[in-house]
Amino acid sequence: MLKKLFTLLLVAVMIVSVGACEKKESTGDSSQGPTLAKIKKEGKLVLGTSADYPPYEWISKDKDGQTKIIGADVALAQAIADELGVELVVQDMQFNAIIPSLKSGEVDIGLAGIVDNEERREVVDFSDSYFAGDQGILVRKTDAKKYTSKESLKGAKIAAQIGTTQDELAKTIEGADYEGMTNQNNIVLELKNQTIDAMVVAGPPGRQFASLNSDLVYQDIGFEDEGKMSVAVAKGNEDLIAIINKVIGNWTKEGKMDAEIAKYTDLSSKEVEELQ
């Protein structure tokens, strides 16, 4: 009986020991957050962006018809990938799909002129800020004198991209007929086709859309600045954020982001000229 009891105890100890070993092996490096561990394992950094936001990100087409997503945000993502020693993979999606894609693990970082605010911080974490911009409206040149303030938009049909800071801002404009849309390029087309009267938009892309369309103009009508743009990541990845902040810190010291915005503003303008 004692021999049988001893055998049973020995088997139980062996099972617990094996289970402990398997658990230890499955956790991998406990010093790494889940996203950084995934990036290192797969050898790639997956960027989620919305490529309708020049000069930050847009779909560029070369003379041979080949397309590629480029822009200041993509350049920053490439610098982060270089710091990590991995390949950058860019996934284009609707702006309001970026944060859900971060939470599900479909993408590793989100960069699309995303403003760090309290509501978003409830579901994702943010890096240090890499840029802070203004916001205003895009209107037809023929209506430039008509829409000069928030009050002047009363009764006007206005639009903004769903999920953006401008989406929330447009909803506060008293008396305006507001419609949220998923793609900024489509909003610009609606404006040109006179389906809407104004587009609420961040300053850099707003000025860029105006420079690319001679019949449109960007106007500052007294909105507050849109806030600080940051890189978004899924919660629980402080180690990845530390690496991103290192890259942003270097870019800030070197004035790199301003230089990249100027570079891609010029490049997107040239692409349009070549197509005309």
Secondary structure as GFF3:
##gff-version 3
##sequence-region A 1 276
A	DSSP	alpha_helix	2	27	.	.	.	ID=ss1
A	DSSP	alpha_helix	34	42	.	.	.	ID=ss2
A	DSSP	beta_strand	44	49	.	.	.	ID=ss3
A	DSSP	beta_strand	52	53	.	.	.	ID=ss4
A	DSSP	beta_strand	57	61	.	.	.	ID=ss5
A	DSSP	beta_strand	67	70	.	.	.	ID=ss6
A	DSSP	alpha_helix	72	84	.	.	.	ID=ss7
A	DSSP	beta_strand	87	92	.	.	.	ID=ss8
A	DSSP	three_ten_helix	95	97	.	.	.	ID=ss9
A	DSSP	alpha_helix	98	104	.	.	.	ID=ss10
A	DSSP	beta_strand	109	110	.	.	.	ID=ss11
A	DSSP	alpha_helix	118	121	.	.	.	ID=ss12
A	DSSP	beta_strand	124	133	.	.	.	ID=ss13
A	DSSP	beta_strand	135	140	.	.	.	ID=ss14
A	DSSP	three_ten_helix	141	143	.	.	.	ID=ss15
A	DSSP	three_ten_helix	151	153	.	.	.	ID=ss16
A	DSSP	beta_strand	157	161	.	.	.	ID=ss17
A	DSSP	alpha_helix	165	171	.	.	.	ID=ss18
A	DSSP	beta_strand	177	181	.	.	.	ID=ss19
A	DSSP	alpha_helix	184	192	.	.	.	ID=ss20
A	DSSP	beta_strand	198	202	.	.	.	ID=ss21
A	DSSP	alpha_helix	203	212	.	.	.	ID=ss22
A	DSSP	beta_strand	216	219	.	.	.	ID=ss23
A	DSSP	beta_strand	227	234	.	.	.	ID=ss24
A	DSSP	alpha_helix	238	254	.	.	.	ID=ss25
A	DSSP	alpha_helix	256	275	.	.	.	ID=ss26
###
